[in-house]
Amino acid sequence: MSEQMLKVGKKGEIFTSKKLRAEAKIKEGGRVRATVREGRLVIEAIPTIEELLRNPVLSIQVKGAERLSEEAQREEGIYG
């Protein structure tokens, strides 16, 4: 975790360092989400669809996917 003192401009702009942006994965032209939690401003990078697809959450083979599909259909009473 990094900590730095940042400058606030006349219009409320917050100026960050290149190091902080890189560590938070904030890229030029990218988007961020800003929220206030318990009086603290939290700024988080929003990953692009391409970035999300590069890092799959789950890897599954066809047989496993079929089994899960069948289980879900049985639970809903629509199997067979």
Contacts in CASP RR format, 6 or more apart in sequence:
PFRMAT RR
TARGET T0000
AUTHOR 0000-0000-0000
METHOD contacts of the structure
MODEL  1
MSEQMLKVGKKGEIFTSKKLRAEAKIKEGGRVRATVREGRLVIEAIPTIE
ELLRNPVLSIQVKGAERLSEEAQREEGIYG
2 19 0 8 1.000
2 20 0 8 1.000
2 23 0 8 1.000
4 16 0 8 1.000
4 17 0 8 1.000
4 19 0 8 1.000
4 20 0 8 1.000
6 14 0 8 1.000
6 15 0 8 1.000
6 16 0 8 1.000
6 17 0 8 1.000
7 14 0 8 1.000
7 15 0 8 1.000
8 14 0 8 1.000
8 15 0 8 1.000
9 15 0 8 1.000
16 26 0 8 1.000
20 26 0 8 1.000
21 27 0 8 1.000
24 43 0 8 1.000
24 44 0 8 1.000
24 45 0 8 1.000
25 45 0 8 1.000
25 47 0 8 1.000
26 32 0 8 1.000
26 43 0 8 1.000
26 45 0 8 1.000
27 45 0 8 1.000
30 45 0 8 1.000
30 46 0 8 1.000
30 48 0 8 1.000
31 45 0 8 1.000
31 46 0 8 1.000
32 43 0 8 1.000
32 44 0 8 1.000
32 45 0 8 1.000
32 46 0 8 1.000
33 43 0 8 1.000
33 44 0 8 1.000
33 46 0 8 1.000
34 41 0 8 1.000
34 42 0 8 1.000
34 43 0 8 1.000
35 41 0 8 1.000
35 42 0 8 1.000
35 44 0 8 1.000
36 42 0 8 1.000
60 68 0 8 1.000
70 79 0 8 1.000
73 79 0 8 1.000
73 80 0 8 1.000
END
